[in-house]
Amino acid sequence: MKKNFLILFTAIGLLNTSCSKPSQKDYKDASLSIDERVDALLPLLSIEEKVAQMRIFHALIGVESDEEGNLKLSDKVAEKLKLGIAGIKNPGEHLSPLAAAKLNNELQKYIIEHNRWGIPALFVTESYNGVDAEGSTIFGRPITSAASFNPSLVNRVWDVIGREARLRGMHMCHSPEADLVRDPRFGRMSEAFGEDTYLTTQMVTNAIKGVQGNYEGLGKGTHIGAVAKHFAGYGQVLGGTNFAAIEISERTLIDEIYPPFEAAVKDARSLGIMASHGDLNGIASHGNPELLNGVLRDQWGFEGYIVSDANDIGRLFYFMKVAESPEAAALMGLTAGVDIDLYAEDAYSYLPEMVKKNPEIEKLIDKAARRVLRTKFILGLFDNPYIDLKTVEKEVRKESSLALAKESDLESIILLKNENQLLPLSKATHKKIALLGPLVKDNTKEAFEAIDGNTNTFVAEKGFKLTDENTSIPKLLPYDGAALEKLLTIAKASDMVVLFLGGDEFTAKEAFFSGALGDRATIDPVGMQDELIQKVKALGKPTIVVLKHRRTLSINTISEKADAILDGWDLSEFGDNSMAKIIFGDVSPSGKSPVTVPRSIGQLPFHYSMKEINNKKGYLFMGNGPLYPFGFGLSYASFKYSNLKISNAEITPNTEITVSIDVTNTGSMKAKEVVQMYLKDEIGSVTRPDKELKGFDKIELNPGETKTVTFKIIPKMLEFTGLKMQKILEAGDYSVMIGTSSQEGISGKFRLNK
């Protein structure tokens, strides 16, 4: 009897427990944690709906604004949106910010109302000169801002980018570039932050923190998420050609290529990572689980999503030829850890049918869909999916943002040459100054007149173009003697000539998969540019060159003939205004080269931190070393470095030392200087870099002023991958050099003891 009573009591207890069990948590409940909300939503989705959360399509296939400014969708897009979607690339990119925000509000509303669970979409942009969309503030390109050697400035620029993008209704950007660029044949060189691991790491982490509002801006709806790219080694394509193979030693990969990505994940908390087009030592990056899951997720703890580069999962089959079929390519990408398939109509579209044959695949789909949904919750899209239209016009392109674009220009312009201190020019000389060459813009003359104050007289003439400006495959134009003579006639009648030379968006650009080229087999200036400067110089006129470009150029003739050279890479919309300010001495130039400038393409590969043994021999019939070294840049002031001090001659794995140096402005003008610290392992168990940048500080000094600049050397700076392919600290002698470039400074020594 007692036994039966206990059984009955237990049964009633279980029944009561069951009846009192909390109901299924509601993913719409904002009081729940993000993980709880994802856990509540994911099981509700069908396999087709989960896969829809793993695909992004481009707005060009049918997201438009009609004549009244209302949303207009193609039948194809409407069909896609029935199941929901991970995201849409570039909706409203050709509209004004306000019109884009209105369109994207309507688009988001449509998406939410036309899928069962009201799941919002991610709207995705890119950011190479600011937000890549109509009406945004146009900043200089990433490699331009890298020349500033000012990470906090880069942070402020990308903060504006994040704000302006969110105000358009965007949520993610496929930027910034965390890879290194060391081959100027590569057409996409200007999208990255240069050749150096440390500089790129500082720049990319500050860019991500800026665009994401230090992560806090994501949920507040003020900023967008970053997708650092292209993981990994994309800038190292063989021959400098897009889509080519990538061969990097494992040691180089770990010590030089990985660190900016690792910092993007661990320090900056990038919401996304984009995989590389290429393979990596024979393994296609989109099908590389050791790279994407092993390194990114298991080693570094990355919790965001991984997105394919355009159509690259399908290309595992039809281009890379490492998968036996389109379905095999989809499974390979999914297994490797790619969560989102960008653009493709094949690849992940096969997954629902594949699950029917192999149900185990759904576990991988769940992981991918979970990461995408988690991102949407982080961005606050379930609770606040729309833009307040009243804030758009007053916040996009506001005066402080435009002023920041100008400030970034002024800190990024590099003075490469200034023979006989020709620069800065006086505004009161009453000279006739010719602004000539293929990189002259329609408003160049106006910009110079505004800065000069109308004391000098300006004449501007482009003369000739570099190419036919075909956006797919531009062609060089035939020799135009008449155009050259017109420029020379103007130069003869002038007191001074400013030549605008280099390259443009047609001579260095992305080479798309089909129907477009953008990489080059030579890096000499194209067209009649060398002849132009030779003939202008032969007139005996003082000649200044304003260099504009998106790839490193071997400017031997320009370097020889010009009296002064100002290198601007690709500046903001105010670039000529900024150049004029530098030329007339409103500001002293303070940019430093983020790359090594070779004399010839034959020197490639060629970067300052190559192994010391690479410097043993030069080439016949050519000067040794670079035309301009990494970190180089002159000033209108002069700086004296003195009194190098090392706090301790010994460092151990558990201690650190400081190194300080006095820097004095011995010139007559207030100016900024980038003080750079390089370390060198004198003897290593493996061949080591000649030197490595490990610190820099941009300071401003008045004439006669001295500042003491101090750097901290910590053991991690001395780590490298040893003989057994593991990170080690190796006892031995090290040298430290602090100076004005990678080739000029004061050196001292210390020892690592273990």
N, C-alpha and C positions, 0 to 999 in steps of 0.2 A: 504494500500500500504506500509506504514511504517512497519507494522507488518510483512508482507511477506518479506520485505528487511532484517529485522533482523533475520528472520528464515533462509533465504538464506545465510546471512553473517555467522551465527553461524554454519551452515552445512559446509560451505567452511572451516571455522576455524577448525572444528573437523576433516575434511578430511586432511587438511594440517598437523594438529598435528599427525594424524595417519601415514601419509606418512613420517613425519620426526622422528618418534619414533625410538630410537636406536635398532639395530638388537640384537638378542640373544647373550649374552656374551659368549665368547669362553673359555672353561675351560683350554685350553692350553696357554692362555695368562698369562704369569708370572707376569705381572704388576698388575693383580687383587689380591685382598686379598684372603686368603685361603677359607674363608666362601663363597666369591663370586664364586670362582672356583668350589667348591662343589655344590653350588646352580645351577651352569650352567650345571654340568655333571649329577647329579642325575636324573633329569627328562628324560634324554635321554635313561636311562637303562630300559630294560624290567624287569618284575618281576623275571624272571629266572636269569638275570644278576645281579640284586640286591642281590638275595640270594647267588649267587656265591661269592659275596664280604663278605659273612658272614660265610665262611667255610675255614678251613685249613686242609690239608692232610699231611701225613708224606712222606718224600722222599723215604722211603723204599718201597713204592708201585710201584716204577718204574722211579726214576730219577737217572741216572747213568752216568758214564764216560766210554767210550769205550777204547780199547787198545791204540788208538791214542790220547786219552784225550779229545775227542769230546763228546758233549751232546748226550745221548741216552735215549729216553723216551719210556715207555711201552704204549700200546694201551689204557690202562685204564687212564693213566695220560693225554695223548693227548686228550682224550675225555673230561676229566674234564676241561681242559684249554680252550676249545672252547668258554666258557662263561666268561672267566676270573676267578680269584680266589682271596680270601683274602690273603692267604699266604701258604707257604710250610715250613714244619719243617725239619731242619737239612740237607738241600741239601749240598753235598760235605763234610760232617763231617769227613769222613775217608780219605780225600785227603789232600795233603800239602796245605798251605795257597794260594800259587800261583795257583795250579791246581784247588782249590776250587773257587778262584776268577774268573778264566777263565770259569769254568763250570757255575757259577752263572751268569756271563755276558751273556753267550749263552742261559741259561735258561730264564733269564729276557727278552732277545731279542725275544725269541720264544713266550713267554707269551704276550708281547706287540703286536707282529705282528699277533697273532692268536685270539685276541678278538676284537670286533667291534670298541671299543673306545680307544684301546691302553692303557688300565689300567695296570700299573705294579703290581707286587705281593710283599708281605712282606716275606722275608726269615728269619726264626726264629731259634734261638739257645737257649741254657741254659748256666749258668755260675756258676759252683760249685767249680771248681779248676782253675779259669780262664775260657776262652772260651772252652766249651766242644766240642773240635774238634782237629783233628790231627795237630801237629806242632805249637800249640799256647803256650805261656808262661804258665807254670803250677804253680799257686799260691796255698797257703793254703786254706782250706775250710772256709766258712763264720764264723763258730763258732771258728775256730782257730784265724782268724783275730780279732774277737771280744775280744779275750784274750789280744790283744795289748792295749785295752782301748785308742786307738789313732784314732779318726775319720778322721783326715786329711790324715793319712796313708792309711786308707781304701778308701778314696776318690781317692787318687793317684793310688791305685791298680785297682779300677774299671774304672778309666780313661783309663788305658792301656787295660783293657778288652773291653771297648767300641771301642777303636781304632782298636784293633786287629780283633774284630768281623766285623767291617765295612769293613776292608781291605779284608776280605774273601767274601764280598758281602752280609753280613747279615744286618738286619735292626731292629730286635727286639730280646729281650731275655726274656724268661719266668723265670726271676730272677730280683731282689733278694727276699728272704723270709722275710716278715715283721711280721710274726706270732711269738709268743713266744714258746719256747720248754722247758717244765718243767717235762717231763716224759721220762727218759732214756730207757724205754722199746721200745720207738718209733724208728724205724730203720732210719728215715730221720732226726734225731736230728742235725747232723752236717751241714745241709743245712741252718740252721737259725743262729741267732746271740746270742742265749742264753735265759735265763729265765727272764731277767729284762726288764721292759717296757722302762725305760729311756735309758739304754744302747742300746737296740735294735733300739729305735727311732733315736739315734745319728748315729748308724752304717748304718741303712737302708737308711736314707736320704742322707748320704754322698756317699753311694754306688750308689744310683740312680743319684745323681748329677754328679758323676764321669762317669758312663757309658753313660749318656746322654750329656756329655760335657757341663754341666751346662745349658742344654736345647739348648744353642746356637749351639752346635755341631751337632744337628740333621739335620737342614736344610743345614748346610755346608757340610754334607756328611762325617764327620769325626767320628761320634759316632752313637750309636744305641739307640732305645727306650727301657725303662724298663717296665716290667710287674710285679708289686709287687703282691705277693701271700702269702698264699691262704686265701681269705677273706670269713669268718673270723673264728678264733679259731681252725684252722686245726691241730695245734700241741697239742691240748687238747683232742684228741680222747680217748675214754674210753678204759682202758686196754692197752693203748699205741699201739693199732693195727690199721693199715691203713684201711680206709673205715668205721671204727666204728662210732657209734653215738658220738655227742659232747654235753655235758651238762655243761653249764657255767651260773652262775647267771647273771642277767642283769646288776647288779652293777659291777661285775668283768669284764664283757664284755666292758662296757663303760669306766671304769677307767683304766683297765690294757691292754686289748686286742686291743681296737680301736686306741689308740694314735699313734702307729707306722704307721698304715695305713693312719690315718688322716694327719700325717706329710708327708707321701709319696705323698699324693694328693696335699695338700696345700703348702707345703714348697718345696718339691723336684720336683713337677709337673710330676709325673710318667705318661707316655703315656698310660699305660694299667694297668688293675687289673685282676687277675685270681680268680675266685670263688673257694670255698672250696669243696673238695670231699664230705664232710660230711653234716649232718643236723646241725641245731643249735637250741637246745631245742625243737626238734621235727619238725622243719621246714627245709626242704631241702634247702641248700644254693643256689642251681641253680634255685630254684623256689620260691625265697624269695624276693618279690618286696620291702618290707619295708627295707630290708638290702641293696639290690643293687641299687634300685632307691631312696628309702627314705633316707638312711644314706649317701651313697656314692655321689649321684648326688644332691639331694635336700639339705641336710645339709652341705655337704663339697664342693659342686660345682664341682665335678669331670666331666671333659669334654672328657676324653679319652674313649677307648673302654673296655668292659668287655669280657673276653674270658672264655669259659668253661675249666675246667680241662678235661683230656682225656675222651671223650665219655660220659660225665656226664649228658648231657641233655637227651639222650636216657635212661640213668639209672634212671631217675625220674620215668620211667615206669617199667623197668624190674629188677631194683635192689632196689631203694628206695621205690618203690611201692606207690607213692603218686599221680601218674597220671594213668588214666584209659586205656590209649592206647598210642602208639608211637606218634600219632598226638597230643594228649593231652599233652604229655611231651614237644613236640616242642612249643606248644602254651604257656605252663607254663614257659618255659625258656625265650621265647621271651617277654612275659608280665613282667617277673621279671626284665628284663633289660640286659640279656646276648646277646651280639652283635655277637660273633663268636662262632661257634660250632667246637670244636677241634677234628679232626680225623673221626668223625662218618660218616657212610654211611646211617644212618637213620636220625632221628631227623629233622634238618633243611632242609634236602633234600625233606621233605614232604610239605614245605611251599608254593611252587608255586601252587600245587593242592588245598591246604587249602584256598588260597586266592580266588579261584573260588567260593567256598562255603561261604566264609566270607570275603568280600572285605575290611572290616575294618582292617583286619590284616596288610594290606599293609602300613598303617600309622606307625605301629611299625617296619616293615621291613625298611621303609624309614629312620627312626631314627637310626637303627643299621647300615645300609649301609653307611649312612652319616658319622657316627663316624669313620668307617674304612677308607673311602675315605679321610676324613680330616687328619687322621694319615699319610696316604701316601703323601699327600701334605706337611704336616709339615716336613716329612723326605726328601722332595725334589725329590721324585722318578719320578714325571712326567717330571721334567726338567733335572735331572741328574741321570739316573737309573743305570749307569754302574761304575765299578771300574777301575781306572787307573792301569793297571797291572805293570807298571814300578815302582810303589811305594811299592808294596806288600813285596817283599823279604827284602828290606832294612829297613822296618818299623816293621815287625813282628819279635818278639824275638830279638829285638835289645839289646845292652848291658845294656842300662839304665833300660829296663824292667826286665832283668834277675837280675840285681842288686837290683831292687825293691822287687822282690820275696824273695831274701835273707834278705833284710832289714826287711820285714814284718815278716819273720820267727823269727828273732832275737828279735823282740819286742813282740812276741806272746808266746814264750816258758816260762812256769811257773815253778819256783823252789818250789816244795811242801815240800821238806825236805832236810836238810843239816846238819846231825849230826856231831858234832865236827868239823864243817867247813871243811869237806872232800874236797869239791869243792871250788874254782877251782883247778884242778890238775896242777902240774908243767910240763912244756914240757921238763924239763931237768933231770927228775928222772931216766931215763934209765930203766924203768920197762917193764915187759911183761904184756900187757893188753889184756884180752880176751873179744871179742865182741860176745855175745851169745844170742840165743833165736829166737823165731818164727817170730819176726818182723825185723830181720837182712835182709838187702837187698844185692844184688850182688855187689853193689859198696860201701857198708858201710865201709869196711876196707880201701879202696882207699880214701874215704872222710876223715877218721880220720888221715891217714898218711899224707895227703896233709896239714891239719891244724896243726898237731903236728910237721911237719918238720923232721920226721924220727929220732927223739931222743929216742922215746919209740918204742917197738916192739909190733905189733898187730897180733892177730890171730882171724879170724871170722868164726863162724859156726852157721847156722840156727838151725840145730838139728831136728826140727819137724815143721809141719804146724798146724794151728789151725783147719782147716776143709779140706774136699776134694775139696774145691774151685769150687763147682758147682754153676753157676751163678744164677740158679733158686731157688733151695732148697739145700743149702750146708748142709752137714752132718758132725758131729764131728767124728774125727778119733779115732780108738781104742788106748788104752794105749800102748805106745812104750817105753818099758824099755831100750832097746838097745840105742835108740836115747838119752834118758835122761842120761845114763851112759857115752855116748860119750861126751856130754857137760860137765859133771862133771869131766871127765878125763882131758879135756882141762883146766877147771877152776883150778884143783889141781896144774897144771903145770904153772899157771900164778900168778902174784903178785897182780892183781886186776881184777875185773870182771865188765863189763858193760852189763846188761841184757836188751834186747829189748823186751818189753812185752806190753800187752794190747789187741788190737783188730785190725781188718782190714776191707777192703771193703766187705768181705763175712760175717762177724759177725755183721755188722750194715749196712743195705741197704734198699732201697725202696721195699716194698711188693706190687708187681703189682697185678692188679685185678684178674688175674688167672695165675696159674702155677708158682708163685714165693712168697717166704716168706722173710721177712727182719726184723721183730720185734722180741723181745725176752721176755720170761716170767721171766728171771733172769738177773741180771746185774753183776754177778761175772765174773771174767776172765775165759775164757773157757779153756778146756784141762788141760795140765800138768803144767801150768804156776806157780800156787801157790806152787806146790811141787818142781819145779825147784828152785825157790828163797829160799825156806826153806833149801834145800840140799846144795845149793851154800853157803848160809850164815853159815851153819854148818861147812864148811871147814875153817872158820875163815878169809875168804878173804874180804877185803873192797869191798862192793857191791853197784854199782850205777844202778839205773833203769831209762831207757829211755822209757817213756810211750807214746805209739801211739794208737789212738783210734778214733772212730766216734760216740761214745755214752759215757755218763758218766758211769764209772765202780766203783763198791764198792770194792776198792782195799785194804781191811783190812790187809791181809797177807803181801802184798807188802809194805804197809805203816809201818807195824810193823818191818819187817825184813830188808828192804833196809837202807843203810846208807845215801843215797841221792836219791831223785826222781826228775827228770825233765819231766814235762808234755808238750808234743808237740801237742796234738790232732792230726790233719792231716795236716802236713806241706807241703811246696812246693816241687818241684822236687829237691831242694837243702837241703832237711830237715836234712839229716845226716851230711852234711857239716856244717849246722847251729848248730846242736847239739854239734858237736865237738868243734866249736868256743866257745860255752857256757861252755862246760866241761873244756876246757883248759884256760878259763878266758880271751879270747880276748874281750868279752863283758859280762857285768853283766846281768843276766836274769831280765826282767822287766814285764813279763806277769802276769796277774791276772785272777783268775778263773771266767769265765762268767756264771758259774752255781754253785749251791750248791752240794757238793759231799756227798751223803748219806752213812751211814754205811751198810745199808741193804735196799733191795727193799721194805721191810715191812714198811719203813718210808714214802713211797709215799702216797699222794702228799707231796712234801717237797721242798720248796724254801724259801729263806731268808725273803721275804716280806710278808709271810703269816700273818694272823691275830695274834695278840699277845696272844690270848687265846689258840692258838694251841700249845704254848710252855709250858703250865702248867704241863703236865705230859709226861714222857718218857715211855720207854718200859722195862719190866722185862728182865734181863739177857743181857742187852746191854747198852753201854754208851749213855749218852744224847747228843743231838745236832748232827751236821754234822761231817763227817770225816774231811772235809775241807770246810770252809765257802765261800760263794759268795764273790768275790773281793779279795781273799787271794792269795798271792804270795810273796815268799821271795826274797832276793837280796844278792849279795856278799858284799854289803855295809850294813850299819845299819843307820836307820833314826830316829831322835828324833823329835817329834811333841811338840810344846810349844806355849804359848802366844796366846791362842784363844781369839779373840776379836769379839764382835757383835756390830755393829755400833749404834744400837738402840734396846732397850728392847721391843719396840712396833712396830708392822706393822699394817697398815690399808689397806682396799681394794684399796686405791689410792696412797699408798706409797710402797717403797721397802727398804730393809736393806741389808747391806753387812756383811759377816763373813770372817775373815781372820785368818790365822794360820802360824806360822813359822815352816819350815821344814829344819832340819840340817842333812847333811851327816856326821855321826860320825864314818864312816868307813875309809878304806884306799884306796878305789877304786872309780873311777868315775862311777856313776850309775844313772839310771832313776827310778823314783818312781811315782806311780799313787796315787795322793791325792784324796780321795773320800769324798763326802758330803752326809750325810743321814739326812732326816727329819722324825720326829715322831709326830703325833697328840696324845697328852697325853689323852684327853677325847673327844670322839666324840658321836654324836647322833646315829651313827651306829658303829658296831665294825670295827676297823681300822687296817691297816697293822702294824706290829711290827716296821717297819721302811721302808723308800723308798729312793733309790738312786735318787738324784736330781742334782748332779753335780760331775764332776771329772776333773782333770787336770794332765797330764803327764809331769813331770818336770825332768830336768837333773841337777845333782849337783856334783861338784868336792869334794874331801875329805875336810872336814871342812867348806864347803860352806853352807850358810843359804839363803833360799828364802822365801819370804812371799807370800803365795797363797791366793787369794781372790775370794770368790764366792758371787754372787748376789742372794738374795732370793726375788722373786716376788710373788704377791698374787696368780697368777695362779698355782704355785707349791703347794699351800695349798688347791686347789679345790678338791672336791670329790662329788660323787653322794649321795644325802641325802635321808631322809625318803620318800620324795615324788618323787623320781627318777628324780630329776633335779640337775644339777651342782650347788653347793653352796659353799660359804665361811662361815665358822662357827667360831665365836669368841671363844677364849680359849687359853690354853697354848700349846706351841710346844717346842720340843727339837731339837737341831741340833748336829750332831756328825760328826767330820772330822777326818779321820784316814786312816790307811793302808789297812783296809778290812771292811766288814760289821759287824765284831765283835770286832774291836779294834780301838779306837780313843778317842778323847777328846770331851766332851759334854758341851753344854751351853743351855740356855733357852731364849725364847722370847714369846711374847703374841700377838695374833691377836685381835685387837679391831675394832668394826664396828661402 
